[in-house]
Amino acid sequence: MNNSKKGFIPVMLTPFHNDGSIDYKTLTALTEMYLKSRVTGLFANCLSSEMFELSEAERLQVTKHVVDVVAGQVPIVATGTFEGTIQQQADFTNKIYGTGIDAVILISGLLAKENDSDEVFVNNVHQLLDLTPGVPTGFYECPVPYKRVLSAAQLEDFVNTGRVVYHKDTCLDINQIKAKLSVVKNPEFGLYDAYMVHAIESLKAGSAGLSCIQGNFFPELIVWICDNYNDASKADELAAVQQFLIANMGVMHEVYPIVAKYTLQQRGLSISNFTRRAVGDFTPVVKNAVDQLQKEYDILQNELSF
């Protein structure tokens, strides 16, 4: 991972045909769209990808397809831990690393049960690292099956192994973000924040970038934040962007990822609204809210001139 420049790493969607099969042609177009938006990396096979609804073979195929399309232009990470024993999770971690990605993401909520102690969790992480020699890794505090948030001390311990280069943070607490950043000094490691409410403050505190679902609506906007977060001459514009994201957070989360696919469809990407995950109905009320979101974004985009 190259953390020398603040950047946006999208949590990639998986396009499907209306019969539920994976639409690889549109996955190519989607990947190229992210790249055109100047992202600094890609997170394939993640929750937004509907990874829990993919078979093991599909997880590998989707990830390999993204690797082939990107062809080394940016780093790629992908999830490697799912159900099963630590040995089974390590086996798939090794397997998905073989697709050519740059690091394998470990889901914190799958490395220990919800009622397991921190000691069990930490021991399981080190066991998995021992079973995956030479594989660069990262963490994702995924809300499914439950959210296990890493403490600053845990993250410091894991990064000090020399094996952890990435962390997608979903703690939603800027003070916890700052605590984590204060103890992790490895220049090869990057913390990517998922919470747009404090995105600018997080970048100023030392986050390597952002990794949020909002980038599946307007990827160029998240890239713009990463490029301009510290520009005092753009303080008013940054405040407007922050307010736009806060005001529309509910709209973007409603029946996600259907709403994101619909937005990309309206912006010219030939992608079906189909999802395998049961997220609720895309009602006329939801559709109207997303249409209004696009109108508000168009106004904001004209004001920012990008």
Kinemage of the C-alpha trace (Angstrom):
@kinemage 1
@onewidth
@group {chain A} dominant
@subgroup {mainchain}
@vectorlist {calphas} color= white
{ca met a 1} P 0.000 0.000 0.000
{ca asn a 2} L 1.219 3.490 -0.860
{ca asn a 3} L 0.250 5.834 1.960
{ca ser a 4} L 2.409 8.776 0.901
{ca lys a 5} L -0.685 10.588 -0.433
{ca lys a 6} L -4.121 10.774 1.188
{ca gly a 7} L -6.453 8.698 -0.914
{ca phe a 8} L -9.821 7.073 -1.369
{ca ile a 9} L -10.182 3.283 -1.376
{ca pro a 10} L -13.713 2.332 -2.481
{ca val a 11} L -15.554 -0.612 -0.973
{ca met a 12} L -16.460 -2.185 -4.285
{ca leu a 13} L -19.943 -3.183 -5.377
{ca thr a 14} L -20.648 -6.446 -7.174
{ca pro a 15} L -22.814 -6.011 -10.291
{ca phe a 16} L -25.314 -8.790 -10.958
{ca his a 17} L -27.513 -9.708 -13.882
{ca asn a 18} L -31.220 -9.703 -13.103
{ca asp a 19} L -31.095 -13.500 -12.770
{ca gly a 20} L -28.611 -13.137 -9.888
{ca ser a 21} L -25.457 -14.189 -11.724
{ca ile a 22} L -22.389 -11.963 -11.579
{ca asp a 23} L -22.124 -9.402 -14.380
{ca tyr a 24} L -18.402 -9.412 -15.125
{ca lys a 25} L -18.700 -7.004 -18.061
{ca thr a 26} L -20.184 -4.369 -15.763
{ca leu a 27} L -17.647 -5.226 -13.060
{ca thr a 28} L -14.983 -4.246 -15.595
{ca ala a 29} L -16.771 -0.954 -16.317
{ca leu a 30} L -17.255 -0.276 -12.604
{ca thr a 31} L -13.570 -0.900 -11.879
{ca glu a 32} L -12.586 1.427 -14.713
{ca met a 33} L -14.970 4.076 -13.332
{ca tyr a 34} L -13.255 3.936 -9.940
{ca leu a 35} L -9.853 4.253 -11.604
{ca lys a 36} L -11.019 7.201 -13.712
{ca ser a 37} L -12.066 8.889 -10.466
{ca arg a 38} L -8.392 8.696 -9.341
{ca val a 39} L -8.822 6.328 -6.425
{ca thr a 40} L -5.593 5.224 -4.741
{ca gly a 41} L -6.666 1.628 -4.165
{ca leu a 42} L -9.614 -0.762 -4.251
{ca phe a 43} L -11.254 -2.946 -1.605
{ca ala a 44} L -12.726 -5.910 -3.476
{ca asn a 45} L -14.757 -8.720 -1.920
{ca cys a 46} L -16.042 -6.625 0.985
{ca leu a 47} L -19.436 -6.121 2.641
{ca ser a 48} L -20.533 -3.716 -0.112
{ca ser a 49} L -19.554 -6.469 -2.574
{ca glu a 50} L -22.142 -8.712 -0.864
{ca met a 51} L -19.270 -11.019 0.046
{ca phe a 52} L -21.383 -13.123 2.409
{ca glu a 53} L -23.781 -13.850 -0.460
{ca leu a 54} L -20.969 -15.000 -2.784
{ca ser a 55} L -19.680 -18.557 -2.928
{ca glu a 56} L -16.021 -19.194 -2.182
{ca ala a 57} L -15.352 -19.662 -5.889
{ca glu a 58} L -17.139 -16.400 -6.715
{ca arg a 59} L -15.133 -14.500 -4.092
{ca leu a 60} L -11.970 -15.641 -5.802
{ca gln a 61} L -13.288 -15.034 -9.321
{ca val a 62} L -14.515 -11.510 -8.562
{ca thr a 63} L -11.242 -10.586 -6.882
{ca lys a 64} L -9.123 -12.045 -9.690
{ca his a 65} L -11.227 -10.189 -12.256
{ca val a 66} L -10.584 -6.874 -10.500
{ca val a 67} L -6.861 -7.664 -10.282
{ca asp a 68} L -6.763 -8.378 -14.017
{ca val a 69} L -8.634 -5.182 -14.940
{ca val a 70} L -6.518 -2.971 -12.669
{ca ala a 71} L -3.282 -4.508 -13.946
{ca gly a 72} L -1.154 -2.946 -11.231
{ca gln a 73} L -2.444 0.631 -11.543
{ca val a 74} L -3.426 0.776 -7.840
{ca pro a 75} L -3.128 -1.626 -4.883
{ca ile a 76} L -6.018 -3.986 -4.182
{ca val a 77} L -7.139 -5.514 -0.897
{ca ala a 78} L -9.805 -8.184 -0.419
{ca thr a 79} L -11.382 -10.072 2.471
{ca gly a 80} L -9.899 -13.443 3.368
{ca thr a 81} L -11.625 -14.501 6.593
{ca phe a 82} L -15.090 -16.012 6.649
{ca glu a 83} L -16.789 -18.762 8.620
{ca gly a 84} L -14.866 -21.711 10.014
{ca thr a 85} L -11.883 -22.411 12.207
{ca ile a 86} L -8.799 -20.220 12.259
{ca gln a 87} L -7.095 -22.845 10.111
{ca gln a 88} L -9.904 -22.684 7.546
{ca gln a 89} L -9.801 -18.887 7.545
{ca ala a 90} L -6.039 -18.994 7.091
{ca asp a 91} L -6.419 -21.425 4.200
{ca phe a 92} L -8.729 -19.032 2.336
{ca thr a 93} L -6.508 -16.083 3.234
{ca asn a 94} L -3.620 -17.829 1.482
{ca lys a 95} L -5.862 -18.742 -1.436
{ca ile a 96} L -7.221 -15.246 -2.101
{ca tyr a 97} L -3.746 -13.745 -1.748
{ca gly a 98} L -2.858 -15.967 -4.678
{ca thr a 99} L -5.168 -13.925 -6.927
{ca gly a 100} L -2.524 -11.197 -6.956
{ca ile a 101} L -3.915 -8.731 -4.414
{ca asp a 102} L -1.631 -6.584 -2.268
{ca ala a 103} L -3.076 -7.436 1.154
{ca val a 104} L -5.731 -9.686 2.657
{ca ile a 105} L -8.314 -8.129 4.956
{ca leu a 106} L -9.204 -9.881 8.205
{ca ile a 107} L -12.726 -9.340 9.573
{ca ser a 108} L -12.372 -8.599 13.283
{ca gly a 109} L -15.828 -10.002 14.072
{ca leu a 110} L -14.963 -13.369 12.524
{ca leu a 111} L -11.704 -13.926 14.390
{ca ala a 112} L -13.490 -14.416 17.722
{ca lys a 113} L -17.057 -14.880 18.873
{ca glu a 114} L -18.906 -11.876 20.227
{ca asn a 115} L -18.670 -13.091 23.821
{ca asp a 116} L -15.009 -14.103 23.527
{ca ser a 117} L -12.484 -12.091 25.489
{ca asp a 118} L -9.948 -9.724 23.982
{ca glu a 119} L -7.288 -12.276 24.875
{ca val a 120} L -8.983 -14.919 22.715
{ca phe a 121} L -9.286 -12.462 19.848
{ca val a 122} L -5.641 -11.394 20.011
{ca asn a 123} L -4.439 -14.995 20.240
{ca asn a 124} L -6.560 -15.954 17.236
{ca val a 125} L -5.139 -13.089 15.190
{ca his a 126} L -1.572 -14.136 15.940
{ca gln a 127} L -2.437 -17.757 15.157
{ca leu a 128} L -3.819 -16.736 11.778
{ca leu a 129} L -0.738 -14.636 11.039
{ca asp a 130} L 1.447 -17.645 11.886
{ca leu a 131} L -0.577 -19.768 9.453
{ca thr a 132} L -0.234 -17.236 6.614
{ca pro a 133} L 3.501 -16.496 6.449
{ca gly a 134} L 4.485 -13.701 4.103
{ca val a 135} L 0.924 -12.510 3.460
{ca pro a 136} L 0.403 -8.756 4.072
{ca thr a 137} L -2.833 -8.219 5.956
{ca gly a 138} L -5.212 -5.583 7.216
{ca phe a 139} L -8.323 -5.306 9.376
{ca tyr a 140} L -11.911 -4.322 8.765
{ca glu a 141} L -14.220 -3.616 11.707
{ca cys a 142} L -17.138 -5.011 9.721
{ca pro a 143} L -20.605 -4.683 11.318
{ca val a 144} L -21.450 -8.249 10.231
{ca pro a 145} L -21.717 -10.685 11.977
{ca tyr a 146} L -21.036 -8.183 14.775
{ca lys a 147} L -18.705 -5.233 15.109
{ca arg a 148} L -15.521 -5.843 17.105
{ca val a 149} L -13.632 -2.555 17.321
{ca leu a 150} L -9.879 -2.791 17.763
{ca ser a 151} L -8.324 -0.878 20.624
{ca ala a 152} L -5.282 1.295 20.032
{ca ala a 153} L -3.152 -1.209 21.965
{ca gln a 154} L -4.390 -4.133 19.867
{ca leu a 155} L -3.740 -2.322 16.601
{ca glu a 156} L -0.267 -1.329 17.780
{ca asp a 157} L 0.484 -4.964 18.662
{ca phe a 158} L -0.692 -6.246 15.290
{ca val a 159} L 1.111 -3.587 13.234
{ca asn a 160} L 4.307 -4.275 15.165
{ca thr a 161} L 4.355 -7.791 13.712
{ca gly a 162} L 5.272 -6.185 10.386
{ca arg a 163} L 2.376 -7.993 8.741
{ca val a 164} L -0.436 -5.445 8.997
{ca val a 165} L -0.472 -2.627 6.438
{ca tyr a 166} L -4.127 -1.565 6.314
{ca his a 167} L -7.024 -0.828 8.638
{ca lys a 168} L -10.569 0.128 7.642
{ca asp a 169} L -11.881 1.837 10.741
{ca thr a 170} L -15.581 1.941 11.593
{ca cys a 171} L -15.430 2.945 15.267
{ca leu a 172} L -17.266 6.241 14.474
{ca asp a 173} L -15.283 7.975 17.219
{ca ile a 174} L -12.653 10.569 16.275
{ca asn a 175} L -10.979 10.238 19.673
{ca gln a 176} L -10.468 6.507 19.130
{ca ile a 177} L -9.118 7.274 15.660
{ca lys a 178} L -6.592 9.692 17.149
{ca ala a 179} L -5.619 7.166 19.828
{ca lys a 180} L -4.923 4.522 17.182
{ca leu a 181} L -2.928 6.917 15.038
{ca ser a 182} L -0.869 8.049 18.018
{ca val a 183} L 0.558 4.593 18.686
{ca val a 184} L 1.050 3.261 15.141
{ca lys a 185} L 4.150 4.727 13.512
{ca asn a 186} L 4.923 2.262 10.714
{ca pro a 187} L 5.030 4.294 7.450
{ca glu a 188} L 3.876 1.213 5.510
{ca phe a 189} L 0.630 1.122 7.506
{ca gly a 190} L -2.446 3.163 6.662
{ca leu a 191} L -5.686 3.746 8.560
{ca tyr a 192} L -8.648 4.420 6.265
{ca asp a 193} L -11.714 5.942 7.908
{ca ala a 194} L -15.237 4.902 6.924
{ca tyr a 195} L -17.141 7.589 8.824
{ca met a 196} L -17.773 10.718 6.779
{ca val a 197} L -19.114 12.789 9.682
{ca his a 198} L -15.543 13.414 10.840
{ca ala a 199} L -13.743 12.673 7.564
{ca ile a 200} L -11.847 15.955 7.327
{ca glu a 201} L -10.804 15.908 10.974
{ca ser a 202} L -9.666 12.309 10.601
{ca leu a 203} L -7.481 13.146 7.605
{ca lys a 204} L -5.949 16.059 9.484
{ca ala a 205} L -5.253 13.744 12.432
{ca gly a 206} L -3.199 11.428 10.228
{ca ser a 207} L -5.551 8.948 8.583
{ca ala a 208} L -4.120 7.691 5.299
{ca gly a 209} L -7.418 8.183 3.554
{ca leu a 210} L -11.095 7.326 3.376
{ca ser a 211} L -12.992 4.119 2.619
{ca cys a 212} L -16.715 4.794 2.693
{ca ile a 213} L -19.947 3.785 0.993
{ca gln a 214} L -20.506 7.382 -0.137
{ca gly a 215} L -17.815 6.755 -2.728
{ca asn a 216} L -20.155 4.294 -4.425
{ca phe a 217} L -22.417 7.229 -5.222
{ca phe a 218} L -19.919 9.997 -5.951
{ca pro a 219} L -16.341 8.659 -5.955
{ca glu a 220} L -14.886 11.881 -7.335
{ca leu a 221} L -16.255 13.772 -4.310
{ca ile a 222} L -14.379 11.569 -1.840
{ca val a 223} L -11.212 11.937 -3.923
{ca trp a 224} L -11.709 15.734 -3.845
{ca ile a 225} L -11.901 15.655 -0.039
{ca cys a 226} L -8.650 13.692 0.160
{ca asp a 227} L -6.971 16.143 -2.213
{ca asn a 228} L -8.185 19.317 -0.497
{ca tyr a 229} L -8.874 18.505 3.172
{ca asn a 230} L -5.982 20.689 4.387
{ca asp a 231} L -6.379 23.600 1.980
{ca ala a 232} L -7.325 26.661 4.057
{ca ser a 233} L -8.453 28.506 0.934
{ca lys a 234} L -11.163 25.872 0.438
{ca ala a 235} L -12.496 25.940 4.006
{ca asp a 236} L -15.975 27.047 2.952
{ca glu a 237} L -16.210 24.413 0.226
{ca leu a 238} L -15.007 21.707 2.607
{ca ala a 239} L -17.616 22.741 5.145
{ca ala a 240} L -20.296 22.522 2.458
{ca val a 241} L -19.153 19.043 1.447
{ca gln a 242} L -19.109 17.892 5.052
{ca gln a 243} L -22.640 19.186 5.571
{ca phe a 244} L -23.830 17.512 2.350
{ca leu a 245} L -22.493 14.164 3.531
{ca ile a 246} L -23.956 14.503 7.013
{ca ala a 247} L -27.366 15.624 5.739
{ca asn a 248} L -27.623 12.742 3.262
{ca met a 249} L -26.174 9.912 5.317
{ca gly a 250} L -29.601 8.383 5.916
{ca val a 251} L -30.504 8.462 2.229
{ca met a 252} L -27.280 6.729 1.228
{ca his a 253} L -27.736 3.970 3.794
{ca glu a 254} L -31.386 3.229 2.997
{ca val a 255} L -31.655 -0.182 1.238
{ca tyr a 256} L -27.947 0.018 0.405
{ca pro a 257} L -26.395 -1.145 -1.928
{ca ile a 258} L -29.482 -0.918 -4.143
{ca val a 259} L -29.514 2.881 -3.819
{ca ala a 260} L -25.847 3.091 -4.824
{ca lys a 261} L -26.407 0.888 -7.861
{ca tyr a 262} L -29.407 2.990 -8.871
{ca thr a 263} L -27.376 6.195 -8.542
{ca leu a 264} L -24.568 4.803 -10.696
{ca gln a 265} L -27.170 3.646 -13.208
{ca gln a 266} L -28.552 7.198 -13.382
{ca arg a 267} L -25.012 8.453 -13.926
{ca gly a 268} L -24.542 6.255 -16.986
{ca leu a 269} L -23.193 2.931 -15.696
{ca ser a 270} L -25.067 -0.054 -17.100
{ca ile a 271} L -25.621 -1.768 -13.747
{ca ser a 272} L -28.691 -3.624 -12.518
{ca asn a 273} L -30.275 -2.782 -9.164
{ca phe a 274} L -30.260 -6.497 -8.333
{ca thr a 275} L -28.728 -7.525 -5.021
{ca arg a 276} L -28.498 -10.949 -3.431
{ca arg a 277} L -28.671 -9.511 0.071
{ca ala a 278} L -32.083 -8.807 1.599
{ca val a 279} L -31.872 -5.085 2.362
{ca gly a 280} L -35.492 -4.009 1.960
{ca asp a 281} L -37.597 -2.637 -0.868
{ca phe a 282} L -36.564 0.101 -3.261
{ca thr a 283} L -39.843 1.955 -2.883
{ca pro a 284} L -40.974 5.065 -4.790
{ca val a 285} L -40.271 7.070 -1.627
{ca val a 286} L -36.670 5.821 -1.507
{ca lys a 287} L -36.259 6.389 -5.245
{ca asn a 288} L -37.486 9.982 -4.968
{ca ala a 289} L -35.072 10.623 -2.089
{ca val a 290} L -32.141 9.318 -4.156
{ca asp a 291} L -33.223 11.384 -7.156
{ca gln a 292} L -33.237 14.465 -4.920
{ca leu a 293} L -29.797 13.475 -3.618
{ca gln a 294} L -28.468 13.506 -7.181
{ca lys a 295} L -29.941 16.968 -7.795
{ca glu a 296} L -28.324 18.329 -4.643
{ca tyr a 297} L -25.024 16.733 -5.610
{ca asp a 298} L -25.157 18.305 -9.075
{ca ile a 299} L -25.530 21.723 -7.448
{ca leu a 300} L -22.628 21.020 -5.088
{ca gln a 301} L -20.468 19.754 -7.934
{ca asn a 302} L -21.045 22.938 -9.930
{ca glu a 303} L -20.078 25.029 -6.894
{ca leu a 304} L -16.879 23.047 -6.411
{ca ser a 305} L -16.037 23.031 -10.122
{ca phe a 306} L -14.517 19.561 -10.368
